[in-house]
Amino acid sequence: MAQHDYVIDNQSFPATRTDLNNVLQAIVSNNSGTSQPTTMFGNQWWVDTTNNKLMLRNEDNDAWIEVAVLDQSNDRVSSITSETVVANILSERTSGSGVTIDGLLVKDKEIGTSAAPATLQASAINGGQIGGRRNVVINGEMKIQQRGTQTGQTGVDMAACDRWIVAEAGDTIVDTSQSTDVPSGQGFANSLKVDVTNADASLAADDFFLIIQRIEGQDVQHFSYGTSSAKDVTVSFWVKSAKTGTHILEIRQNTSGVFNSQAYTIASANTWQKVELTFSGYTAAAIADSSAHGFSLNWFLAAGSTYSGGSLNSNTWHSTQANRAVGQVNVVDSDANNFYLTGVQLEVGSVATEFEHRSFSEELELCKRYYHRIERTETDGSDTLGAIPRNVAGLYLGIAQITGATTGFVGVDLPTTMRATPTISFTNVSHISVFPGSNKVLSTFSIVGHKQQKLVFVSLGFASGGVANDAARVFINVSGSFVEFDAEIG
């Protein structure tokens, strides 16, 4: 440890030799000392023995640059002081411990935040989503709307956008529609709009309003609920509410009937904002591995005291009704209020990744597992019996076998295997006809069987004119009429 002023005085040779030795010692020891050298030059080294730091004088000779922190006890460099480190190889010093860079651990070709095991946690790769099919939600960006705008909705009913449910108890009446009001620059073209048409300004204890998506139990087995390895899940979404303040999102493990609620705050009314919420895994019981309702996402828009009169234990699994929606503002208290939702993603992990955009055809096929509509959407002037209608969208239902003068059956081949045996409904049974022949407007049309929820067998009834074993076309004979097959989760 030595320092020197680097000035060789005019003196006797023994003294000069001593002066030179001291200069050389200062140079080789990097001017080490408890305080900075008394004489300083640009690009001069100094080992600060008080703070165990290696310092370099700047070019202008008016400040010191910290280069490294030294660990003298263990004979190593503790850290390098730099905004950017460029290296071909970063290697761990002690076998098995890994290399930590600002809390990020690199170990044995894995990357994460903990050593046992190290896992990658990141919100995006190259600015986009990580992999595919992370999102458990179907139609999260509201691009599919087979049913179209729904008006005067009360009770529990399917919303305009496929897979989404609106549920209420009280006086609320809403219209739901697919809207083009979306957050700017996020890649969404549509949102679900809930338009309050009859307000419930004074909530009774049991009143509520929810937007729901129900999910099959077999589609969430990778959550590992009911085990010590139950995974956290993250829900992210874009929302635009007419009311500021506390809103509640709840997840439900339906097999056990338990809930987990968290609050999010709308900062500015009628303004799009993104919300990200992570929920702890449920270790107490598994979700039944079936096509039945296993899990759901519930957005509260209103909650009476039955659901809000307790305490909100955020991110805690429970079965207490009063703790489900504590603090929820009443979004349905005025006919002027609208609520919008889009970009909904549910994924395993504690990080919300970029939204997983799917193609229209892929999303439509996923939706048709639960609901399929065959609709005649245009006319070609051939609506009368006795003519052969051609080139009309959504026209044909299938080829029937006539079994008698007034009966027959048709196999309707659905585009995908439905979740369960569907129920069938239609605009008007008289809007369905059998051709060829006359007087074959249908009087009955009902499912009598199915094969794996994809091919359904429908019985036909008509007034007269059938010939046993004849083949006939079954078609919708009125533009705007439809036949629908419903296997939604109840």
N, C-alpha and C positions, 0 to 999 in steps of 0.2 A: 504494500500500500504506500504510494508515494505521489507527491505533486511537486511541481517546480514552475518557476516563472519563465523558464526557457530563455533566460538572459545569462550569457557568459560574461562575467565581469573582467575588466583589465586588472589582472592580479598575477601573483606568483604561480609557477607551474603546478605545484602540489595542490593549491587551492583551485586552479582551473580544472585539474584532473578530477577533483572531488565534485566540482560543479557539473562537469560532463557526465560523471557517473550518476548523479542525481537526476539529470535530464533524461538519460537513458532509462533509468528506473521508472520515472514518471511515464515515459512513452510505453514501455512494455507492460505496465500495470494499468494502462488506460486511465491515468490520472485519478486512480481510485482514492476516495476520501469521504469524510463525513459531510463536507460542504463542497460547493463548486470550486474549481481552480481559480486562483486570483487573477491569472492571465489567461484569456480565452481567445480562440481562433475559430474561424469557420471550419466546419467538418471535423471538429475535435471530439474525441471520445472522453467520457467520464463515467466511472463506475461509482454510483452514489451508494456508499456502504451503509448509510443510515436507513434508506428505504429499499436497499437491494435492487436497484434498477440500473440498467445500462442505458446511458443517455448519449445523444449525438448533437453537437452544436449545429445550428442551421447555417445555411450558406451566408446569410446576412449577418451572422454573429450577433444576434440580438435575442435569441431564445434557445432553449434546449428541447430536443425531440426525444420523447420516451420510446425506446426501441424494444425493451424486453424487461420482464420481471424475473429476478434470479432467485432460485431456491438453494441457498448456500448450504443448508443442513443436509439436503439430499443430493447435492452436486448436480443440479440440472436447471434448465430454463423452465420456470413455472408457467409463463405465458409470453406470447409475442404481441406487442401492441401495434395493431394495424387495422385499417378499414377493409383491406383486401389481402388475402393470403393466396398466392399462386403457387401450386405445387403439383408435380406429377403423381406423387403418392403421399397419402396420409396414413401412417402406420401406428397402431396402438403400441404403447411402450410396455405395458404389462399384459401378458397373454390372458385372454378371456374377459378383459374389462371393457373393450371397445373404445371408440374415440367419440367424445362428446363435443359438439360444436354448438354453442349457445343453446344448450338444452336438448339438442337433437343428437341421438345416439346412433352411431354407425357400428355394427357388430356382426361379424360372420356373414357378410353379404346381405344383411337385413338392415332396415332403417326404421327408427321409431323414437319413443321417448322413455322406454324402460328396457332393462337388460334381459328380462325373463317373461315372455320373449320380446324381442324388438319387433315392432310392427309399424308399417307406414301409416301415418295419419296426415292427410293433406286434403285440401278442398278442391284441387283441380290439377290436371296434368296438361301442359301446353294450353292453359286457359279454357279447357273443356272438361266434360265429365270424365270420371275414372271408370273405365270399363263399361259394361252394359247391364241392363236389368238390375240396377241397384234399387230402383224405385218400385215399391210394392203397390203404390196407388195406381189405379187404372183411370185414365182420362183426367190426369192431374192438371193438364193445360186446357181442358174444357173444349177440345176441338170436335168431339162427337156429340151430336144431338139428334138421335133418331126420332125422339118423340116430338121435338120442336117446343115452342113456347107453351108453357102451362099456366093457366089462369085460374084464379079463385081457389087456390090450394089451401086446404086445412087438414088437420090431423096428421097422418103419416102418408107421404106421397112422394113419388119419384119426381125429381126436378127435371128441368129442360135438358140439361147435360147428362149424358149417360153415366150410370153408376152412382149418382149423387142423389141424396134423399133430403127432403125438408120435413121436419117433424115439429108439431106444436100442440100445446094444450092451452086453451084460453080463447081469446077473441081474435087472435091474429089471422088475417087472410093475406096471402102474398101471390104475386105472379113471379114465375121464374123464367129466365130466358138466357140464351147464349148471347153475350154482349161482345162488342169489339172494343170496349173500354179496357185498356190494358196498361201495365207499367211500361214506360217508354224504354226502348233499347234493350229489352230483356229477352226478345225472341218469342214472345207470346202473341198470338193473334186473337185469342178469345178469353173470356172470363165468364164465370157463372154470376148472373145478376139476380139478386133477391129484392124485389120491389114490394114494399109494404103498401097494400091497398086498403086494409082495415086494421087500424092500430090497436094495440093493447097497452094503453098508457098507464093503467092502474092494475098491476099484476096481482092476481090472487096467489095464494101460497103454492098451489100446484101448477101454476102456469110456467111454461118454458117455450123456447124456440131453439131448434138445433139444425145445423147442416151436418150431414153424416155421410161417411163412406164406410160400408161394411165389407170385411175381407174374409175370405174362406180360411178356415183353420189350417188347411194343408198348405197354404201359401205363406205361412209365417212360422213354419217349424224351425227355420234357421235362426229364429230369435232365441231358441234354446230355453224358453220359459220352463219353469219347474225344475231347473237344475242350478247348481252352484255357478255354472258358466253362463247364466242368463245374460243376454247382451243388451247394452244400451241401444236405444234407437233415437234417431233425430228426425224431427218433422220440420220442414221449411216450406214457406208459402208466401205469396204476395196477397195483401188484403187492402181493401179500401172500404172504410166504414163511415157512416154518417155521424157517428158519435165518437168523441174522444174519451180517453180513460181506459179503465181496466176491462179487458176481454179475456175469456177463458177458452183454452183448448184442452180437451180431455181425451186421453186414450183409454180404451176399455179392453180388458181381457175377458171376453164374453163367456168362455167356458166356466170360469169361476165367478163371474159377475162382479169383478172388482174394477176400480177406476184409478186413474192417476191424472191429476189436473195441474196445469200451470197457467199463470196469468201472463198476458202480454199487454203492453200499453199502446193505444193509438194516440200518437202525439198530435196529429193534425187531422181534422175531419175532412172527409171526401178527398183524401190524398193517398196515393199508393205507397205502401211501405212493406219491406220484407221482414219476416219474422223467422227466427230459428230457435227451436226448443229441443233440448235433449232430455229424454226420459230414461230412468233407471230400469234395468231388466227386472222381471218378476220371477223370483226364485221359488215361490211357495207352491205353484201348481202349473202343470203343462197346459197348453192349448190343444184341444182335441184335434187329431189329425183327420180331418174330414172336410167335405165340401160345405158344411154348415157354417154359420156365423161364428168365427173364432176371435176376431179382433175388429175394432172400429176406431175411427177418428171422429170426434164430436166437437164442432164449433158451436159454442153457446152464443146466441144473440140476445137472449133474455132468460131470466131465471127467478122464479118466485122463491119465497123463504124456505120452502121444502128442500130446495136445492142450493140455497145460498145463505141459509141462516146459521151455519156453523163456522168452522175455522178452515181457512185454506192452508193445508199442509203441503206446500209446493213439492212436486216430484216425489210424492209418497203414495204408495198403493194402499187402498182402503175400500170399504164398502158402505161408508156413511153417506147417505143421500144429501144431508145438509152441508157437507164439505165439498161438494162437487164444483160449485160455481160461485164461490164467495167473492163479492166485489163486482160481479158482472154488471155492466151498464145495460140499460134497456134500449136496444137498437130498434125495437119495433114499437116505440112509443108515439110515432107520428107517421101519417100517410105519406109524408114527404121523404121518408128515409129509404135509402138503398144500401145494399151491402154487396160487395164484389169479392170474388175469390178466384185465384188462378195460381199456376206454378206450384202445385202441391206435391211434395215429395216426402216419402217415408222410407228411411234406409237404416240399416244396421250401422252403429258406430256413433261417436260423439262429435263428428264433424259433418256439417252440411256441405255436400259437394255440389258442383254445378248441376243444374236441372237436366234430367235425362229426357231429351226430346226424342219421341218416336215418330215414325212415319204415320200418315193418316190411315193407310191400309192396315198397319200393324195394330194401331190403337182401336180401329173399328172392329177388327177380328176379336180382340180381347173383350170388347164391350158386347159382342154378339153371343158370347158364352152366357150372358145374363138376359139379353133382350134382343129380339130380332123382329123387324117390321118389314112386311112386304106391302108396298103401297103403289097404287096406280097413280102416277103423277102427271100424266098427260093423256090426251085423246087423239084418235086418228080417224074419227068419224065412223068407227065400226063397233059401236057399243050395243047394237041390237042383236038379239038372239038370231041365229041362223047365219050370221056372218062370221068370218074367221078374223078376229082382231089380230093385227100384227104390229110390231115395232112400237109397243107401248111399254114404258118403263114400269117394272114391278107388276107385270100383268099376270103371268102364269104361276099357278100354285103347284101343278103337277099333272100327271096322267092318271085318270081314275079307272077303276074297273067297276062297271055297272053290275050289280048283283040281283036286281029285280026291277019291277016297273017303277018303284019310287025310292030305291036305295042304291048305294054304291059306297066305295071307299077310295081314298087317294093317299098315297105315301108322299109326304112333303119332306124333301131332303134339305135339312137345315145347313147353313154354311159352316158350322162348327159344332162340336159336341157341347151341349148346354150343361150348365151346372147341375141341373136336376130335371126331372120330367116337367116340361113347361106347361103352363096354362095357356089356353088359346082364347083370344077375343077378337072382335071385328067391329067395324063401323056399323054394319047392318047385314044380317045373313042374306037378305034379298039382293045384296050387291055382289053376290058370288053366284056364278053360273056354271053349268056343265054344257059342253058342246061336243058333238053335234046333236041335233034334235031340237024340238020345241018344248016350251013350258018347263024348262029345267032350271029355273031360278030356285036356289036352295031355300029350304025351310029349316034344315038342321045342319050343323057343321061342328063336330066335336071330336076330340082326341079319344081314341079307343086303345091305343097301344104305342109302343116306341121301341126302337133298337138303339141302346146306348145313348139316349138323349140326343141323337142326331137325325135319325129317320123316324118321323112320327106318322102314325096311321090315323087318318081322320075319316069318320063316318059321314056320309052324305045322305040327306033326305030331300026329296023334291016331290012335286005333285003327281006327275005321271010321265009316261013316255019312255021309260027305261027298258032296255033289252038286256037280259042277263048275259054276262060275259063280254059285252061290248066294251071297248075302250073309249074314253072321252077326255077331252081337255077340261081342266078346272081353272077358271080365271075370274079375276075381279072385273065386274062389268060397269063400274061407275068411277069416273075420274075423281081422285081425292079420297077414295075409300081404301081401307087397309085391313090386313090380317096381321096380328101380332102374337108372338110367342114369348112368354115371360117366365124366366127362372131366376129372378132376382133373389137375393138373400133376405129372408124374412126376419 
